[in-house]
Each structure stands twice: as C-alpha cells, then as structure tokens.
Amino acid sequence: MRLISNLIMGLMLVCSGAVFAADAPESVHVKLEERVSVIIDRMSDELTPAERIALTPESVVEFLSADERQYLGTAFSHFRLDRDAVIYVAFDSSYGETPFWLVDQGFTRRGALDFIVDEEDPYHVWSKAVPAGEVRLGVPSLSGELKPYLVFAAPASGREAVAITPLTPGADVQTARIGGLPFIDDNDYFNTLPKALVGLPVLRSFESWELVSRFVGYFRETRYPSSARPDHLQLTWQGDPATTATVQWRTDDSVEQGLLWVAPKADFFSRGVKSATRKKSQSSVLRTRQVVNDPAVRLHRVALQGLKPATDYLYAVSTDNGKRWTEPREFRTAAATPSEPFSFVYLGDPQNGLDRWGQLIRQADFDFPHARFYMIAGDLIDHGQEQDNWDQFFHEGSSVFDRSMVVPALGNHDSHGGHPTLYLKQFALPDNGSSKLDPGRTYHVTYQDLLVVVMDSNYHLVEPELQVDWLDRVLGESDARWKVVIYHHPFYASREGRDNKSIRDTWGPIFDKHNVDIAFQGHDHAYMRTVPMRGNEPVAQGEQGTIYLVAVSGTKMYEQELPEFAAFGAVNTRTYQVIDVDPLSGSLKYRAIDGEGTVIDQFSLRKPAGAAQVKR
C-alpha cells in the first residue's frame, strides 16, 4: 500500500466560476423533452423530496394537468398511413407499466397476440382501428423503464398492404418476421410472433429513446452526498504524463475556495514544507434536479504543469484556507524517454456491483501498488445520466485513482441513451481527440514508449467514420514501440447476437495498417482473448497482429460462445489485468487476475527498439 505519513501546511486557492461545457446536441424529441423538463420543474416546486422519490406511474398521471396528459399521450410517435388500418401497439410488459394513453385513445387489449423478444421479454399487444392519414401516439412510459413500443399496421379491409410513412426523424419501417430486430440500435430480436403480425410493416425506433419521458425514478437520493470536506480525489492527464497531472476533488457548494500543495517527494523529506508549491484551483458547480439530498456540488480542479519527469510527487488539498489538509497522496511522473519499466491496469465494465468492484481494484492496488494508471473500457456505471451512480463510482474508485491516473473510455451505459454530459464534466481528459466529437470522447496519451488511443465506440450515437481520419493520423504519427487502443464495444463478440461489424469494418483496417498491438474492450461481460488478428483472420505464428481482449470487473455477467480464433475465455469471472512494460528489454507482459488473486490468463510480447517503424 502506498500510504505516506501525515503532512501539513498549505496555501489559499480561489475558485473561479468556470463551467465545463458539454452541452447536449438537439434531440429529435427536443420539444417533448422541453415539456417534460417543465413538468419536472413543477414537481420540484410542488412536491416534497419524499413525494418525488415515491412517484409511481399512477401518481404521475394524477399529477399531470389535463393539457399535459393530452400532450404526453400524442407527442412521441408520429406517422402516416396510406389507407384505413388496424394498428397494433406492442410493448415490453416486464415492468408492469402500461402506457396510460392506450386507454385514453380507445385501444383494446389483444392478449392472444402477445409475443417474446430477446428470449425472455414478454410483449403485450393492444389494437385500434384508425382511418388513413396522420397518427400520433404517446410516450413509451412514465418511468423510462420500457423500451419504445412497436407499431404494426394491417389493412382494415382487403389484402393490400398498408404503407407506414414515419414522420418522426430516425424512425424506420421493416417487415415483421421471426428473427427480425425490433429496434434500430439494439440487438434484441423477435423470438416469436403471432401469425397475424408476421409480414406486416412494423414501425421501429431507437431503444435509446426510452428515457425521453422519465418521471418515476428520475428523482433520487445519493448515498454519498458531498460535504465541506474534500472527497472523490482523482488524477488524470490532460497533457504529457512526464510533465503534467490534473488533480480533481469534490465538495458541497458552500466551499468556494480550494487549495493544493505539491512537492517532489525527495525534496519534501529533505526540506519540508518549503519545497511545496501551492496552487489555486478552478471550480465549477455541478447542479442536478435529480438528487434531492445533494442538488449542487462543486468540482475543484488543478492542472499541474512543468513537473519533473521520472519523479515521485506528494500532494494534498484543503477546503478551509489551509487550516486542515487531506492526507498526502503520491504519484509518479513518466520518464521523458523510454527508460523506466512501468505497469498499468486494464479493467472491463464496472457498471454493476460497484461496492464489489471497489474491493477488486483495491486488491489490485494492494498487490500492484506501483501501477501508474488504470484504463477502463467503458460502462463505468449503469445509468450515466444519474448523478448518484457517479457518486458511488467515485466513492469506490478514488481510493485508487487519487494515486494512479484513471484513463476512461466511454461506454453505452455512461450516457444511457443520451449525451454523456456527466461523464465529460467529471473527468479532466486531454483535448486532443477527433475534432468532430466533444473533447474527452476520444483522446490519446503517450506514456514513455506506449501510445494509448481512446475511442468512442457508441456508434448508435456517434458514427465510427467520424474518428477515422483522427485515428489514422494519431497512429501514423506515433513512433511509440507499443500501440494500444481502448474502446467499449468489442470487434469480435463473445456470443451470438452481439456483433459489432460496423466498427470492425471501419477501424480494423486502420489497426492493421499501423500495427496496433492490443485492443482493450468491454461490453460483453465475460473474459475473452483472441489470437493475434489481421484482416479478420488469425495471423501466422510469429507475424504481427492485434490481440483483442474483453473483460469485466463488475458483477453483471453474460454467457459466452467463443469463436474459433479465441485463445482463452472465461465466464462468471471478475478480473483485473496487469500489464508490465520494460522499455529496456522491449518486453510487454500481460496477466489477467481474478478476485481470488489467481492468474487465469497471460501472454508476453517482445519488440526491439524502433520496431514501430518496421513495416511488416
């Protein structure tokens, strides 16, 4: 463990009012979302915190005015029918909520037509006869738990097929069939369909639109509210790991000033507090209507520059003008040249069971206390638009990330169907990513002779082509011996139905062109390692290829069906991965370690100096 003796002293720091910009792009449901926001504001004004926490679909309907109820009952799905038809609305009944507007609009329950999606999701069906022309239907749910419903259309008379024309941008129409996909952006599929629905046109939308009308569960309590004492300390890089580091911490909004002192460890032990440099932080207030017991917190941030390479540093922070300080933390800067051996840790999805995830990374920290940084392949939390989820992540993670830098990639759950605003606000990341995306969604870091390229694989929200030119340039301009990439959705899924062909076809040729050594991935909630791959094929022994890894560090687990080119796989196994890099010998050693401390998988790679320049 890297505990250091208590230290004291410091100086003042004035917090600026800067706000970290991460505004969400306009939604196709922007007017609906604005109206929902007005209703949420009214709930905040008129309901007590306890009443907001206790909302149910039924109590939300009672709260709505007649005008609000009518609006929400017609504001989500808009389409046109070319002839009189019977329309069937099908929705996931797992959560016990039936869209309230079905009764309002005169739909009838059709239990004989119920079917199954994705092996276990029971869909209930309601129907109604409608005339030709435009149709407007309501929100998927009031809880955000239900994925958007499906709409099938059959002719009211005769056999000529009904034509559905979507009037909601992004929606499309497919022919309903067993094995077909009910959503544009999800791998769910129709296990069963009644004969009456097979062959009908089905109006599809995006699974990620499920949260546009969330009221139930929107208001939350955090188990980890902020206070006047600093917490959630974390280290990141925004510049060169040899000369920079960024320190961030959290307080409640009552603290307007924060201080940090930093000193080379050797200087501090020889000269004491005289060796410490005192810094003022910048700050922003992070506000949320959701968290009823902690609606505003202040993030304090200090970007350290001009640090000495290959040097151990101590730092501490204060929120009361230096009267009290946190215990000092220690970190080490990278060497200016590839001259020091170093280790880092790779983690698959934390997402669920963050308390046990915290135990796992603390075990990793205990066993490998000198790991310089922790890379996380997305899905840091389960619901990225809920601040209390982030509060738990930082509560568990800061005991490690206050001394080892965190290098996160963005997963689908980190945005949870929307813009990753909270993710981007709470991590200070390099602004050297694709100019076509928000800063922090993509970036790269060079640590001695290792290039780490962080990408955004959420192709349902971000087209993979937007990162191609940037990825090609960053990999091509680097002369690092080792080149690795990290992103969330795996090239090669570990079981059927989770394929990610779009990113594989777009990014794979670039990985091959620039001889990427390892791709660190997540999403599939199992452990898998491929043999070295090139052009979607295993390479011959001794040839250069990319090793693709999938891992999970949280408690959510999936089944696995290993492809033929898998070198190793494991299920129901939480792991952390330690990678040792020795620039002097040109070796890279990889170990996957489970929660019991057992090495379940390992491999080694070796490259002579300058190997990145050799065309193979």
Steps between C-alpha positions, in 0.01 A plus 500: 500500500622847420416672828714793599540670833276793583616838377377854557501852372372662186378816339182665369326436176212694349243310299399650172146467378598322180257247364619196308302506175338181379168606357285225354418509129139562401280193526233394251269526800624839614152650543382196696807511721448872562142435608612213724758732655230756580295229672805388698558860610139516617546175691810647666299804609177329605608162640710428806826306453329191646210534258736536205691189601175302542348582158326215314352497148156535658596797719669671206178473297310650795751787521473589131262773390246410232708686242822325604328161488366568151840620379696203639241268348574620145855638497732205438418303183375676186430319173267490201287211369402480133171320571260409779674256731507312825813599690654278769714652776737250667711580806712318757276409793785391729482814711127495562429837338246543221521828307213707644396643164396162357178518700463873432511436124267201505745214442390146589715234667581207265657237726482225236758691294765535773853392406858472627803716419863416578415158648331628817331839457118460489329748267136594549292604198216756476313596183276766351339573162612835355420687176759581235714804576724618778518319835656628822573269793631569848815454704644150558455524877511735795782308665762470226509126563315396184678497168297681232196307382460352152220584259369243248236589238252267324244605237154566644356319199638319200848354466702789363782584741490819700783747438636670815693824445700601811471869586730482802860549381710183533214252521472238225272224375588133458304186419423311819656152511627255759869574547456862396622789713239714677739793559736689274776526761471177699568128449164381639310277259156346455502150649132456421234687307134411458394412149281812486805726535752316281550682171344826616695825485641584842601851600830491689685760705806513721528311828696802627185716478355325806592782739332795326211505747644374824332615820490188719850439632626832363527649847757319710698509822873449502656283767815710468404868532769764488612704801740779580779242526674404175433157355496315167863586427619380161797542272489527122722626224417791275851529360835321495516234776866590553432864594128541583226364722150620583354466850125521561290476812145571617330702773154635559407840362582680825872476423609774262874467552729202464874462540756245388864461587738284301866415548755250375507229764876505545503879538221492753677249723823699481364857517149467640214733410737751344524270200122503440337705228149623573239522230156651463235289340235572246154382587158437354166435662335180387125536547233236462127501570515124539691465826263635762750481788801645312379720212822700459863396542819683418779339302849636569774449244872582484703436184863452600758586235876518484548190714828312496503173302555170682431664837288400798270781616292556810186713509215588735194721478314731737156659494534732803783730397770260612384443856458130431643282226419160365750225552767534234481287188785394278538462123790463261556675169606308191859501384575745218646214296416127502738424785286372788307175532137567595168325553140591434161334559219435252142451619188386319157635593447595867131598443325286766599399850728800545567412862653168393674675211657731756628198691651362178693814409619544857631144479675593175646806670620293797667239280635746241544829686724655236255475209523839329149510357169311471329471161124428505328375183167678553178446696652645811149517643155369411304822447720780373237769536451432872743691718463263795648222282808716443516582871538131579757448223723778631443395862636154418759603242666801657687288755704376203462780244637760741843341448477324163367689201165391358468466121131437420326415174134574441246215513136493401384500863713806575261703289200266536323602185593868506793734496787403738486838673574381854786278379664790316451746785655274764816389322781738403623335179734603216355727233681326214223279364297509182395857421163361391408388855477656845841533670550199727303250291823412319859579597848353509783480751862396445660352811871450424501242216125420522234679294146467640220607265157533661201480264122532522335184365144611574418493132127529565576855615829569320579369153832312504606681182531822702813360667670350193719792387602583855574136587705451184700816567567431870613141441703599194683790662601305810840333520410324826621143523162381632168615358178407679140613467213493747129527428179338623325283236717202398597429140431132553205430727532217749151369420253503213284806449750754635707556187646846433577475130468875441795599717700190401473580130573869556786488749650154438693595182653795686608277788659266245667783308673637811571170676290550811618250758202468736136610495352531851120461494197441723122472457463119481535434877723197469872444443641430154836528328549443129810382325676779309269609217550683170239549232248315722716186484752346739854582395767240441722426799759771549319760287370833625133514595264664746390314813139581588401480865164510680470511879257587779578636846144550634242242601283490186585184304407362156521157344769443240544319169867518407593545134753264345772763517465548876813411693327498840163575657327495838152575631373619838847631575582853611856592414753777490789489256855608578730591214874535568704693243880493501646744245853375559427141400219586260255270678132526587355253751122461544318323783126465565433454872171403664356617829679219686837617373538211253659565162246355253669611176829649389719568200817689413608708203846623407619771261843643434543876519364675196275208410208737450676636194540161338236420236392139537 
